[in-house]
Amino acid sequence: MPRKIDEKKTRKALRRLERAKRAAEQAGTPDASLSEWEGEFLGSLEERLETYGSAFNDPGKGDTEEALSARQALKLREIEKKAAGKARKPMSQGKGFKRKTPATGPRSREIHEDFDPSPPPPSKPGPVRATGPVPVPAPPGDTPAPEPAPPRAGGFKPRVIEGGKTRL
């Protein structure tokens, strides 16, 4: 079952084709002249419009009430602009998914920055300070609390990294 196309829309499309051909011929500049493909394209559109009233059959390619598909209308518009001397500029080469600003550095933390590869200098014997919880004296009559373990001997010294949330 053929589609019903409004005759006004078919005539309008045919007039646009004629105007585009005439404008390209009258321009006289090599940039505005139609290529072989564009001439064939306009000729085939004209033939289909006169025969069927529409230049396309697939309803997925455009509005079923229009005489030209969306792509055909776009190409016709490009040909009209070319004939008017306002040719379409080719797309510029994009930059893809690159960052707009240069990266300042890695966003991750360096895991070896806390580690000191040189062995610690030998320590002088002296008073040993406990770095743990302070022992609380036991109330009289209770058993005495066990003594805290002495600090570990080794090269690892934890480092506090400033930052984070502050409490007011």
Backbone torsions as a table, in degrees:
resi	resn	phi	psi	omega
1	MET	NA	117.7	-177.9
2	PRO	-71.0	153.9	178.8
3	ARG	-77.0	150.2	173.9
4	LYS	-92.0	116.6	178.9
5	ILE	-111.1	134.4	177.7
6	ASP	-64.0	129.6	-178.1
7	GLU	-63.7	-29.7	178.6
8	LYS	-63.7	-40.8	-179.4
9	LYS	-68.7	-36.1	177.4
10	THR	-65.8	-45.9	179.1
11	ARG	-64.0	-38.4	178.8
12	LYS	-62.3	-43.2	178.7
13	ALA	-65.0	-40.8	177.9
14	LEU	-63.3	-40.9	178.3
15	ARG	-64.2	-39.3	177.7
16	ARG	-62.3	-40.8	177.8
17	LEU	-62.0	-46.2	-179.7
18	GLU	-62.2	-43.7	179.6
19	ARG	-62.2	-41.5	-180.0
20	ALA	-63.9	-42.5	178.1
21	LYS	-62.9	-46.8	-179.1
22	ARG	-62.5	-43.3	-178.9
23	ALA	-63.6	-37.8	179.3
24	ALA	-69.0	-37.7	179.3
25	GLU	-70.8	-39.0	-176.9
26	GLN	-77.5	-21.2	-177.7
27	ALA	-62.6	-44.2	175.3
28	GLY	76.3	-9.6	179.3
29	THR	-88.7	149.2	-179.2
30	PRO	-64.5	-28.9	179.4
31	ASP	-68.9	-33.4	-176.0
32	ALA	-88.5	-11.9	-179.3
33	SER	-70.8	147.3	-176.7
34	LEU	-77.3	142.1	174.9
35	SER	-76.4	170.6	179.7
36	GLU	-60.3	-42.2	-178.8
37	TRP	-63.8	-43.8	-179.1
38	GLU	-63.8	-38.7	177.0
39	GLY	-63.6	-43.8	176.6
40	GLU	-61.8	-42.5	-178.9
41	PHE	-60.2	-49.2	179.8
42	LEU	-63.3	-40.2	179.1
43	GLY	-63.1	-42.8	-179.5
44	SER	-69.5	-36.5	176.1
45	LEU	-62.2	-45.2	-179.6
46	GLU	-60.7	-43.7	-179.6
47	GLU	-62.3	-45.8	-178.9
48	ARG	-68.2	-36.9	178.6
49	LEU	-64.9	-41.6	-179.7
50	GLU	-69.9	-35.5	-177.5
51	THR	-78.5	-50.9	-171.2
52	TYR	-107.3	-14.8	-175.9
53	GLY	85.3	-8.2	178.3
54	SER	-145.0	150.6	-177.6
55	ALA	-99.7	3.5	178.1
56	PHE	-145.4	159.1	-176.0
57	ASN	-117.7	-29.3	-175.9
58	ASP	-76.3	117.4	-178.9
59	PRO	-66.8	-15.8	177.9
60	GLY	-77.3	-9.9	-176.8
61	LYS	-95.2	-4.3	179.1
62	GLY	172.8	-178.4	179.5
63	ASP	-67.7	129.8	-176.0
64	THR	-68.9	-15.8	179.5
65	GLU	-91.3	-6.8	-179.6
66	GLU	-92.3	157.2	-179.5
67	ALA	-83.5	-27.9	-179.6
68	LEU	-116.9	146.0	175.3
69	SER	-72.2	170.7	-178.3
70	ALA	-62.0	-43.1	-179.9
71	ARG	-68.8	-38.8	178.8
72	GLN	-64.4	-41.1	178.1
73	ALA	-64.1	-38.9	178.7
74	LEU	-64.1	-46.6	179.6
75	LYS	-64.8	-38.4	177.9
76	LEU	-63.4	-40.1	177.6
77	ARG	-63.3	-40.5	178.0
78	GLU	-64.2	-40.5	178.9
79	ILE	-65.8	-39.8	177.5
80	GLU	-62.7	-42.2	179.0
81	LYS	-66.2	-39.7	178.9
82	LYS	-62.1	-42.1	179.9
83	ALA	-67.2	-29.8	179.1
84	ALA	-82.5	-4.6	179.0
85	GLY	90.8	8.0	178.7
86	LYS	-111.0	59.2	-174.9
87	ALA	-62.2	148.9	-179.4
88	ARG	-69.3	135.4	177.9
89	LYS	-85.0	141.1	177.8
90	PRO	-64.4	153.1	-178.9
91	MET	-65.2	139.7	178.3
92	SER	-75.5	152.1	-179.8
93	GLN	-70.4	118.9	-178.5
94	GLY	-75.3	167.0	-179.8
95	LYS	-97.1	0.1	177.8
96	GLY	75.4	-142.3	-176.4
97	PHE	-102.1	31.6	-180.0
98	LYS	-78.6	157.9	178.0
99	ARG	-70.4	147.8	177.6
100	LYS	-78.0	-33.0	177.1
101	THR	-112.9	147.1	-179.1
102	PRO	-66.5	146.0	179.9
103	ALA	-71.2	139.3	-178.0
104	THR	-83.4	-25.7	-179.8
105	GLY	169.2	-177.7	-179.7
106	PRO	-67.9	146.8	-179.2
107	ARG	-89.2	-1.6	-179.2
108	SER	-103.4	163.3	-179.1
109	ARG	-87.4	140.9	177.3
110	GLU	-76.8	120.1	-173.5
111	ILE	-75.1	-18.0	-177.4
112	HIS	-94.1	1.1	-176.5
113	GLU	-73.2	-23.8	179.8
114	ASP	-81.9	-18.8	-174.0
115	PHE	-91.2	127.9	177.1
116	ASP	-98.6	111.7	-174.5
117	PRO	-68.9	-21.3	-179.3
118	SER	-82.5	143.2	-180.0
119	PRO	-68.3	151.0	-179.0
120	PRO	-67.0	149.4	178.4
121	PRO	-67.1	150.2	179.0
122	PRO	-60.9	135.5	-176.6
123	SER	-88.2	151.1	177.6
124	LYS	-80.3	140.1	175.1
125	PRO	-67.5	134.1	-178.7
126	GLY	-169.3	-167.9	-179.0
127	PRO	-66.1	137.3	-180.0
128	VAL	-98.0	127.5	178.4
129	ARG	-98.8	137.6	176.2
130	ALA	-80.2	136.5	-179.7
131	THR	-109.9	17.6	-178.3
132	GLY	-109.4	-159.0	178.1
133	PRO	-67.0	147.2	-179.9
134	VAL	-78.2	129.6	179.9
135	PRO	-67.3	136.8	178.5
136	VAL	-96.4	130.6	180.0
137	PRO	-64.0	140.9	-178.8
138	ALA	-77.8	145.5	176.3
139	PRO	-63.1	153.0	-177.4
140	PRO	-60.4	140.9	177.7
141	GLY	95.1	-14.2	179.0
142	ASP	-91.2	169.6	176.8
143	THR	-75.7	145.0	-179.4
144	PRO	-68.9	147.5	179.8
145	ALA	-73.0	147.7	177.6
146	PRO	-65.9	151.0	-178.4
147	GLU	-74.4	145.8	179.4
148	PRO	-67.3	152.7	-180.0
149	ALA	-69.7	143.8	178.8
150	PRO	-66.8	153.8	-179.5
151	PRO	-63.0	150.1	-179.8
152	ARG	-69.3	144.0	174.5
153	ALA	-96.6	126.0	-179.8
154	GLY	171.7	178.0	-174.9
155	GLY	-90.3	-5.3	-175.8
156	PHE	-87.3	125.8	175.6
157	LYS	-127.9	117.1	-177.5
158	PRO	-65.0	146.6	-179.1
159	ARG	-118.4	132.3	-179.6
160	VAL	-88.4	127.8	178.9
161	ILE	-98.3	118.8	-179.0
162	GLU	-71.0	150.7	177.9
163	GLY	132.2	-169.3	179.5
164	GLY	89.9	-166.9	-178.0
165	LYS	-78.7	143.5	174.8
166	THR	-107.0	145.5	179.2
167	ARG	-101.8	134.0	-179.4
168	LEU	-99.2	NA	NA
